[in-house]
Amino acid sequence: MRTKVEVAPQVKEFIRSLAPAPRRSLTRAIKSLGQNAGDRKILEGRLAGYQRLRVANHRVIYREQFVAGARVVFCIFAEHRSVVYKIFQQMLLEELSKQ
């Protein structure tokens, strides 16, 4: 099955802000999502429907969908592990309040 990995602008900016070694690790790990590799976990509670990729002290929140017969992994948000879930949850709540 064909898999495409798409990366949101926020994730790209976060990766660019990192030092070279973590930048390479995170980039490699995101690319490996297409092969179902990496330290992945399904999120629960208010973040149900999303998954996370753990790379050292960083987390990437992503969602898998099937589009036109292909699996697409959308990397939505990335941040340091200490704040990633709190910030992402707040972003979701703000987006829901706009609708």
Residue pairs with C-beta under 8 A, 6 or more apart in sequence:
1 70
1 71
2 70
2 71
3 33
3 34
3 35
3 70
3 71
3 72
3 73
4 34
4 70
4 71
4 72
4 73
5 30
5 31
5 33
5 34
5 72
5 73
5 75
6 72
6 73
6 74
6 75
7 30
7 75
8 74
8 75
8 76
8 77
10 76
10 77
10 78
11 30
11 60
11 75
11 76
11 77
11 78
14 78
14 79
15 23
15 26
15 27
15 78
16 23
18 26
18 58
22 55
22 56
22 58
25 55
25 56
26 55
26 58
26 60
26 78
29 38
29 53
29 55
29 60
30 53
30 60
30 75
32 38
33 40
33 53
33 62
33 73
33 75
34 73
38 53
38 54
38 55
39 53
39 54
39 55
40 51
40 52
40 53
40 54
41 51
41 52
41 54
42 51
43 49
43 50
43 51
43 52
43 61
43 85
46 89
46 92
47 61
47 85
47 88
47 89
47 92
49 63
50 61
50 62
50 63
50 76
50 88
51 61
51 62
51 63
51 64
52 59
52 60
52 61
52 62
52 84
53 59
53 60
53 62
53 75
54 81
57 80
57 81
57 82
58 78
58 79
58 80
58 81
58 84
59 78
59 79
59 80
59 81
59 84
59 85
60 75
60 77
60 78
61 75
61 76
61 77
61 78
61 84
61 88
62 73
62 74
62 75
62 76
63 73
63 74
63 76
64 71
64 72
64 73
64 74
65 71
65 72
65 74
66 72
76 88
77 84
77 87
77 88
77 91
78 84
79 87
79 88
